[in-house]
């Protein structure tokens, strides 16, 4: 895919205390995390990534990544470690998001603590169990060792954890990352975790380009079955692991997301690409060296037997990769491509599958230390035959110019009744006073006249995704990503995250994201009403 021509479209408080919202009018925003402390008392940075809740949208749970989890001797960082070790923070609300309680990280399980990239869902046999998945890190060695899954519940107005489970890779050298979780809402107790497994190959741990795997629990997360491969790793492997071509080529497959259909179908989506070539891994702290293609496909694999088996994946849309086209104020050298998937459970388009994704308007290949201003648009495709065939891409927002507007991380959800909601970030890449100079994760610099001026928007379709209404701004203040202070201490975190959290109930859309209006990255919550829904319910 070389070009995209969109069709036209018609006050600080202590940990554990309550954080009040400034206003109850929609859209409105509220910080979820407790106050942050700078060095030497803490580290700055809280990245909002996930949210779920009950059917009424009153009891909500959100997750964010917390930089202060990197304090303490294990990280060689001279600031006090948190009371509970972990890089994943949790907050809950019992009043529809008007106030939040920051409860920190869950307790370690089986000698492992949370290590970011969190995902949440609700379900279980009681339909009221909340599930968290996160990367796992060893308490003893501080090394990534697998995946953690937690179960929790609201009880007498507070949220508590019930227990957890640690997954470790089947083979030595494999590294699990980019997990997501899906819980059935029908009382069956089915729960699924999708993982991108970077296989140990050619004598290097985590050298594979990514293999998509799914593991299933039949009993609300108490026990788990054998992992199923749904997207096979295609990294080149030679007979001699010392051969320089061993592992030099592979198709990137990371960050899968999942959805369930109304008849128990299970769908997994991910980006297939870009393709790495001439890959040479690094033996130090800096990234490996590689070339890569500029294009990819969005893939979907399906199960029609409740997740017991999966058919071969299908390519559902092409896109120009965003990997070398990050916002200029983004801390990482590159940004991940990340489709999202949802299914209508009822309404006139019951069973329709939706996949949202981003595409740069042209192919982008550029050094990481150059400000690339190429615009990107967001799209949606859908299927009415359980993934057999797919629609043409539908642009979700007005046309973008060739440069200066980056839309990314579109996250789709379907309300009861069938309205389709997509929340996305939009960065105006233009001068904003002082030049932007970002110290990147690799230690290099990206500098130039442009800044990243970012807001969050929601678009909605009332006809099953065929057309979308005008964007509604969710953020009440714009963030300049170049003007925020954070602590870039390790490769685990960007300054503004990797994706957005979205959750929808009837007539309302909830979102969580990373916001920098206070001058540091914070985990924020916001909601917006559907057209004609009226005022927020009493008590909001």
C-alpha positions in Angstrom: 0.0 0.0 0.0 1.7 3.2 -1.2 -0.9 6.0 -0.7 -4.2 6.4 1.1 -6.9 8.5 -0.5 -9.8 8.6 2.0 -13.3 8.7 0.7 -15.4 11.7 1.8 -17.5 11.3 5.0 -20.7 12.9 6.1 -6.0 19.4 43.8 -3.3 16.6 44.7 -4.0 13.9 47.3 -2.3 10.9 48.9 -2.3 7.3 47.6 -5.6 5.6 48.3 -7.6 8.7 48.6 -10.4 9.9 46.2 -9.5 12.0 43.2 -12.5 14.3 42.3 -13.5 15.4 38.8 -13.7 19.1 38.0 -17.1 18.8 36.3 -19.9 16.3 35.8 -20.8 17.6 32.3 -19.9 15.4 29.3 -17.3 15.3 28.0 -15.3 15.7 31.1 -11.8 14.6 32.3 -10.4 13.5 35.6 -6.9 12.3 36.7 -7.1 8.8 38.1 -3.6 8.3 39.6 -2.6 9.6 43.0 0.0 12.5 43.1 3.4 11.9 41.6 6.7 12.6 43.3 9.9 13.5 41.5 13.4 12.3 42.3 14.7 11.4 44.8 11.2 10.6 46.2 9.8 9.0 43.1 9.7 8.9 39.3 7.4 10.9 37.0 5.1 9.1 34.6 1.7 7.4 34.7 0.5 6.0 31.4 -3.3 5.2 31.1 -3.9 2.0 29.1 -7.0 0.1 30.0 -10.5 0.2 31.4 -13.6 -2.0 31.9 -16.7 -1.9 34.0 -20.2 -3.3 34.7 -23.2 -3.0 32.4 -24.4 0.2 34.0 -21.0 1.9 33.8 -20.9 2.6 37.5 -18.3 0.1 38.9 -15.2 0.8 36.8 -11.6 -0.5 37.0 -8.7 1.1 35.1 -5.0 0.3 34.7 -1.9 2.4 34.0 1.8 2.0 33.8 3.7 3.6 36.7 7.3 4.8 36.4 7.7 4.7 40.2 7.7 0.9 40.0 11.2 1.3 38.7 12.5 2.8 42.0 14.7 0.8 44.4 17.9 -1.3 44.5 16.7 -3.9 41.9 16.5 -1.1 39.3 19.6 0.8 40.6 17.3 3.8 41.0 17.8 5.8 44.3 14.2 6.5 45.2 11.9 4.6 47.6 10.3 1.5 45.9 6.5 1.3 46.2 5.0 -0.7 49.1 3.9 -3.3 46.6 6.4 -3.9 43.7 4.9 -3.5 40.3 4.9 -1.4 37.1 1.2 -1.7 36.6 -1.1 0.6 38.7 -4.8 0.0 39.3 -7.6 2.4 40.2 -11.3 1.9 40.7 -14.5 4.0 40.7 -17.9 3.2 42.1 -19.6 6.3 40.8 -19.2 6.0 37.0 -15.8 7.6 37.0 -16.6 10.8 38.8 -14.0 9.8 41.6 -11.2 7.3 41.6 -9.2 5.4 44.2 -5.6 4.6 43.3 -4.8 1.2 44.9 -1.3 0.7 43.5 -0.1 -2.6 42.0 -1.5 -6.0 42.8 0.5 -8.2 45.2 3.1 -10.5 43.6 2.0 -14.0 42.5 4.3 -17.0 42.4 7.4 -14.8 42.8 6.4 -12.4 40.0 5.2 -8.8 40.0 3.4 -6.8 37.2 5.6 -5.3 34.5 3.3 -3.1 32.4 1.3 -3.5 29.2 -2.0 -4.1 31.1 -5.4 -5.1 29.8 -8.7 -5.5 31.6 -12.1 -7.2 31.0 -15.1 -8.3 33.1 -17.0 -11.5 32.9 -16.6 -15.0 34.6 -19.3 -17.4 35.7 -20.8 -14.7 37.9 -20.5 -12.0 35.2 -18.9 -9.8 37.8 -15.3 -10.9 38.0 -12.7 -8.4 36.8 -9.6 -9.7 35.0 -6.2 -8.1 34.6 -3.4 -9.3 32.5 0.1 -7.9 32.6 3.7 -8.8 31.8 5.4 -10.6 34.7 8.8 -9.8 36.2 10.7 -12.0 38.7 10.9 -10.6 42.3 14.2 -12.5 42.7 16.0 -11.5 39.5 14.0 -8.5 38.2 13.9 -10.2 34.7 10.8 -10.6 32.5 9.6 -14.1 33.0 6.1 -14.4 31.5 2.5 -13.2 32.0 0.4 -12.5 35.1 -3.4 -12.8 35.2 -5.4 -11.5 38.2 -9.0 -11.9 39.2 -10.8 -9.3 41.3 -14.3 -8.2 42.4 -16.2 -5.3 44.0 -17.3 -6.0 47.5 -19.1 -3.5 49.8 -18.1 -0.5 47.8 -14.4 -1.4 47.3 -12.4 -3.4 44.8 -10.2 -6.3 45.9 -8.1 -9.0 44.2 -9.1 -12.7 44.6 -6.0 -14.3 43.3 -3.7 -14.7 40.3 -1.9 -17.0 37.9 1.6 -16.9 36.4 2.2 -18.1 32.8 5.8 -18.8 31.8 7.1 -19.6 28.3 7.1 -23.2 27.2 10.6 -23.0 25.8 13.8 -21.4 27.3 14.7 -18.1 25.7 11.1 -17.3 24.7 9.8 -13.9 25.9 6.1 -13.1 26.3 4.9 -9.6 25.7 1.9 -7.5 24.6 -0.8 -9.5 26.3 -4.5 -8.9 26.1 -7.5 -10.6 27.9 -11.1 -11.4 27.0 -13.8 -12.6 29.3 -17.1 -14.0 28.1 -20.2 -12.2 29.3 -22.7 -15.1 29.0 -21.9 -16.8 32.4 -19.9 -19.6 30.7 -16.8 -18.6 32.6 -14.6 -18.7 29.5 -11.6 -16.4 29.7 -8.9 -16.0 27.0 -5.4 -14.5 27.1 -3.6 -13.5 23.8 0.2 -13.2 23.9 2.9 -12.2 21.4 5.7 -14.7 22.0 9.2 -13.6 20.9 10.8 -17.0 20.5 14.4 -17.7 21.5 16.2 -18.4 18.2 19.7 -18.5 16.8 21.2 -18.4 20.2 19.5 -15.2 21.3 16.6 -14.9 23.7 13.5 -13.2 22.4 15.0 -13.1 18.9 11.8 -14.0 17.0 9.7 -11.4 15.3 6.6 -12.5 17.2 4.2 -15.5 17.4 0.6 -14.9 18.4 -0.7 -17.4 20.9 -4.0 -17.8 22.8 -4.6 -19.6 26.1 -8.1 -20.5 27.3 -9.6 -20.9 30.8 -13.0 -22.8 31.1 -13.6 -21.8 34.7 -13.2 -18.1 35.2 -9.4 -18.1 35.3 -8.9 -20.8 37.9 -7.3 -23.3 35.5 -5.8 -22.8 32.1 -5.5 -25.1 29.1 -2.6 -25.6 26.6 -1.6 -22.6 24.5 -2.7 -22.5 20.9 -0.7 -20.8 18.1 -2.9 -18.7 15.9 -0.2 -16.6 14.1 2.9 -18.6 13.4 6.4 -17.0 13.7 8.1 -16.8 10.3 11.6 -15.7 11.5 14.3 -17.3 9.3 16.2 -20.1 11.2 19.2 -21.8 9.7 20.8 -25.1 10.7 23.8 -23.2 12.1 22.8 -20.7 14.7 26.1 -18.9 14.1 25.1 -18.3 10.5 24.7 -14.4 10.2 21.5 -15.0 8.2 19.9 -17.0 11.1 17.0 -14.9 12.4 17.8 -12.0 10.0 14.3 -11.8 8.5 10.9 -12.0 10.1 7.4 -10.5 10.1 6.6 -8.5 13.2 3.5 -9.7 15.1 2.8 -8.0 18.4 0.0 -6.6 20.5 -3.0 -8.8 19.7 -6.5 -7.8 20.8 -9.6 -10.1 21.1 -13.4 -9.9 20.9 -16.2 -12.5 21.3 -19.3 -12.8 19.0 -22.9 -13.3 20.2 -22.7 -17.1 19.5 -19.4 -17.7 21.3 -17.1 -17.0 18.4 -13.6 -15.8 19.4 -11.7 -13.4 17.2 -8.1 -12.3 17.5 -6.6 -9.3 15.5 -3.1 -8.1 15.1 -0.8 -6.3 12.6 1.1 -8.7 10.3 4.2 -6.7 9.6 6.3 -4.8 8.9 8.9 -7.3 7.7 12.3 -7.0 9.3 15.3 -7.8 7.1 19.1 -7.8 7.7 18.4 -8.0 11.5 21.4 -8.0 13.8 20.6 -8.2 17.5 22.3 -5.9 20.0 24.5 -7.3 22.8 24.1 -4.1 24.8 21.4 -1.7 25.9 20.8 -0.2 22.4 18.3 -1.7 19.9 19.4 -4.1 17.2 20.1 -3.0 13.7 17.7 -3.8 10.9 15.9 -2.8 7.7 12.1 -3.1 7.4 9.3 -2.7 4.9 6.9 0.1 5.1 3.6 -1.8 4.7 1.7 -4.4 6.6 -1.7 -6.1 6.8 -4.3 -6.3 9.6 -5.0 -9.9 10.4 -7.9 -11.7 12.1 -8.0 -15.3 13.2 -11.3 -16.9 14.4 -12.5 -19.7 16.5 -16.1 -21.1 16.0 -15.9 -23.6 18.8 -15.4 -21.3 21.8 -11.6 -20.9 21.5 -10.7 -24.6 21.4 -9.3 -24.4 17.9 -8.6 -21.5 15.5 -8.7 -21.4 11.7 -5.9 -19.8 9.6 -5.6 -16.0 9.9 -7.0 -13.8 7.2 -5.7 -10.5 5.9 -8.5 -8.0 6.3 -6.9 -4.6 5.3 -3.6 -3.2 4.1 -1.9 -0.2 5.7 1.3 1.9 5.6 3.1 1.2 8.8 3.5 3.9 11.4 6.6 2.3 12.9 9.0 5.0 11.5 6.4 7.7 11.6 5.9 8.4 15.4 4.7 11.8 16.7 7.7 14.0 17.0 7.2 14.3 20.8 7.2 10.5 21.3 10.0 9.1 23.4 10.5 5.8 21.7 12.5 5.5 18.5 9.4 3.9 16.9 5.7 3.5 17.5 3.8 0.2 17.2 1.0 -0.5 14.8 -2.0 -1.7 16.7 -5.5 -2.7 15.3 -8.4 -3.1 17.7 -11.4 -5.4 17.3 -15.0 -5.4 18.6 -18.3 -7.3 17.8 -21.9 -6.2 18.0 -23.7 -8.3 20.5 -27.2 -7.1 19.5 -29.0 -4.5 17.4 -29.6 -4.5 13.7 -26.0 -5.6 12.9 -25.8 -8.3 15.5 -22.6 -10.4 15.0 -20.8 -7.7 12.8 -17.1 -7.6 13.5 -15.3 -4.3 13.5 -11.5 -3.7 13.2 -10.0 -0.2 13.5 -6.5 0.7 12.5 -4.1 3.5 11.4 -2.3 4.0 8.2 0.3 6.7 7.2 -0.9 8.5 4.0 2.4 7.4 2.3 5.1 4.9 3.0 7.6 6.2 5.6 11.3 5.3 5.9 13.4 7.7 7.9 16.1 7.8 10.5 14.8 7.9 14.1 16.5 11.2 14.8 14.6 13.1 12.1 11.2 14.8 12.6 8.9 13.0 10.2 5.6 15.0 9.7 3.8 12.6 7.4 0.1 12.5 8.3 -1.9 9.4 9.1 -5.5 8.5 8.9 -7.7 6.1 10.8 -9.9 3.5 9.2 -12.4 0.7 10.0 -13.4 -2.4 8.2 -16.2 -4.8 9.1 -17.5 -8.3 8.4 -21.1 -9.8 8.5 -20.2 -13.4 7.8 -18.0 -14.2 10.8 -14.8 -13.0 9.1 -15.2 -14.7 5.7 -15.3 -11.4 3.8 -14.6 -7.7 4.7 -15.8 -4.3 3.7 -13.8 -1.7 2.0 -12.0 0.6 4.5 -14.1 3.4 5.9 -12.2 6.6 7.0 -13.2 7.6 10.5 -12.4 11.3 10.5 -12.0 14.2 7.9 -9.3 13.9 5.3 -5.8 14.8 6.5 -3.2 17.0 4.7 -0.1 15.2 3.4 1.8 16.4 6.5 1.1 17.8 9.9 -1.7 15.6 11.3 -1.2 12.2 12.9 -4.2 10.2 14.0 -3.3 7.0 15.8 -4.4 4.3 18.3 -8.1 4.1 17.1 -9.9 1.9 19.7 -13.3 0.5 18.7 -16.2 -0.5 21.0 -19.8 -1.3 20.4 -22.6 -0.1 22.7 -25.6 -2.2 23.6 -28.0 -1.6 20.7 -25.3 -1.4 18.1 -23.8 2.1 18.1 -20.1 1.9 17.1 -17.7 4.1 19.0 -14.1 4.7 18.1 -11.7 6.8 20.3 -8.4 8.0 18.9 -5.5 10.4 19.5 -4.8 13.2 17.1 -1.5 15.1 17.1 -1.1 18.4 15.3 2.5 18.3 14.3 3.5 21.9 14.1 5.5 24.6 15.8 4.4 25.6 19.3 6.9 28.2 20.5 10.2 26.4 21.5 11.7 23.7 19.4 11.1 20.1 20.3 14.1 18.1 21.4 13.4 14.5 22.5 16.0 12.3 24.1 15.0 8.9 22.6 15.1 5.5 24.2 18.2 4.6 22.1 20.1 7.6 23.5 19.8 9.5 20.2 17.9 12.8 19.8 14.9 13.8 17.7 14.9 17.6 17.3 13.2 20.2 15.1 10.7 23.0 14.9 7.5 20.9 15.2 5.8 19.8 18.4 3.1 17.2 19.0 -0.1 18.9 20.2 -2.4 16.1 21.1 -6.1 15.6 21.9 -8.4 12.7 22.2 -11.6 12.3 20.0 -14.6 10.1 19.7 -16.4 9.3 16.5 -19.6 7.3 16.3 -21.6 5.4 13.7 -25.3 4.7 14.0 -25.6 2.6 10.9 -23.2 -0.2 11.7 -20.0 1.5 10.6 -21.0 2.6 7.1 -20.8 6.3 8.0 -19.4 8.2 11.0 -20.5 11.5 12.5 -18.1 14.4 13.2 -15.4 13.9 15.8 -16.2 14.9 19.4 -13.3 16.1 21.4 -12.9 14.2 24.7 -9.9 16.1 26.1 -10.7 19.4 27.7 -7.1 20.6 27.4 -4.5 20.0 24.6 -1.2 18.3 25.6 2.1 19.3 24.1 4.1 16.0 24.3 7.3 18.0 23.9 6.7 20.1 27.0 6.1 17.3 29.6 8.6 16.1 32.2 9.1 12.4 32.7 11.9 10.0 33.8 13.2 8.0 30.8 15.0 5.3 32.8 14.5 2.1 30.8 13.2 0.6 27.6 9.8 -0.4 29.2 8.0 2.8 28.8 7.3 5.6 26.3 6.3 9.0 27.6 2.7 8.6 26.4 2.0 4.9 26.2 1.3 2.5 23.4 -2.5 2.4 23.2 -5.8 3.7 24.6 -8.4 2.1 26.8 -12.0 2.2 25.8 -15.3 0.8 27.2 -18.8 1.5 26.2 -22.2 1.2 27.8 -25.6 2.3 26.4 -25.3 5.9 25.3 -21.9 6.5 26.9 -18.3 6.0 25.9 -15.5 5.8 28.5 -11.8 6.3 27.7 -8.5 6.3 29.5 -5.3 7.8 28.1 -2.0 9.5 29.1 -2.4 13.2 29.6 0.2 15.9 30.1 -1.8 19.0 31.0 -0.1 19.2 34.4 3.3 19.1 32.9 3.9 15.3 33.6 2.3 12.2 32.1 -0.8 11.2 34.1 -3.5 8.6 33.7 -6.7 10.3 32.8 -10.3 9.2 32.4 -13.1 10.8 30.4 -16.6 10.1 29.1 -18.8 11.5 26.4 -22.5 10.9 25.8 -24.0 9.6 22.6 -26.1 12.1 20.5 -29.5 12.5 22.0 -28.6 10.6 25.2 -29.2 13.7 27.4 -27.4 14.6 30.6 -25.3 12.2 32.5 -27.1 9.9 35.0 -27.7 11.3 38.5 -24.7 10.7 40.7 -22.2 11.3 38.0 
